[in-house]
Amino acid sequence: QVQLTESGGGSVQPGGSLRLSCVGSGAPESKNCMAWFRQAPGKEREGVAAIDNDGRTSYVDSMKRRFTISEDTIKNTLYLQMHDLQPEDTAMYYCAADFGVCGDTWAERLRQGYWGQGTQVTVSS
């Protein structure tokens, strides 16, 4: 069974930075899609960014200026670097994965994939 474990969340002041990590295990090597989602209090879960094994990335446009997704295939680890964090970024951040390429509809398709437990990001002064 595929298992995903997030870490790196915490509490920061506005303008601060965090680097989230997601370690994957339990699956054979194959082409796959990994992504970050977030869910703020009282809001629907939304996609943030996705990346394929070949390094191709996809971003929700509103996230691209401050967030960067990357991966270390040797460590089997997904990252989300976040800069200039604002209170509206406060949310539980989740990583997700599935077999196959991400494609244009990754945010919808990955809802049926594998999920981690989430890591909390809180931005306040």
N, C-alpha and C positions, 0 to 999 in steps of 0.2 A: 504494500500500500504506500502511495506517495504521502510524505509528510513534509509540511512546511512550517518553519519556525521563525517568526519575526523578532527583531530586537532593535534597540536604538532610540525608541521613543522617550519622551520626557517632557518637562516643563521648561519653557524658554520665554524670554521677553520679546516683544515685537522687534523685528529686525534681526533676530538671531537665526542660527542655522542648526540643522540636525542632519545626520546621515543614518537612514534606516537600512537594516540588513534583513535578508530572508534566506535561510539555509534550507536547501531541499535535500531529501534523502528518500530511499526506498523505491526508486524507479530505475530501469535500465537506461543506458544512454540512448537518446533518440532526439530527433528534431522536435522542438516543443516551443510553446509560447509561455512567457511569464509576464506578470503585470502587477501593478499596484492599484488598489482601490482605497477609497476613504468614505467614512460615514460620520457626519457631524450630528450632534444632538438634534432630534426632531426632523432630520432630513433623510432623503433616500441615499442609498449607497451609490457612489459615482466612480467611474474609472478615472485614473490619473495618467498612467502611461504604461506601455507594453514594449517588450523586446523579444526578438527571436534569437535562436542560437547563433545565427550569422551576424548578430549585432544590429540588425535593422530595428529602429525604434519608431513608436507611434505615441503621440501626446494628445491629450485633450488640449485644445488651443489655449484655454485660459491658464493652464498650468506650465506651459513651456518656458516662459520667461524666467521662472525661479526654481523649477524642479528639473532634475536630470536623472534619468534611469540608466543603469549600467549593470553589467554582470561580470563575474569572474568564473569562467567555466571550469577551471581547474578546482577551485574551491566549491563549485556548485552553489554560488551565492549571488543573490540579486540585491541591488542597492537602489536607494532613492536618496539623492542629495537634495536637500531643501535649503534655500537661502531666502533671506528677507522675509521671514515668517511673520504672519499677521494673525490677529485674533480669529479671523474667519477661517484660518487653516486648522483650527482646533477640531480634531476628529480622531476616531479610531482608524488606523491605517492597516490595511490587509494586503498580503501578497496572495496571488493566485497563479495557477499553472494548469496547462492542459497539453495534450499531444497535438502535433500539427503546427502549421504556421499561424501567426496571429491573425493576419488578414485585416480587412477594414472594419469588421464587426466584432473585434476582440472583446470589447466591453460587454456586449451581450452574450457572446459565446462562453466566455470564461465564468459566467455565473453558474454554469453547469460543470465546472472543473474542480480542481483541488484547492483548498483554502487553508490558510494558517489561522491562528487564534487572534491575531491582531496585536498592534502595539499603539499605545495612546500617545498622542501629541497634543500638548496644551500650550497655547500661546497667550500670555497675559502679563500685565504689568503690576 
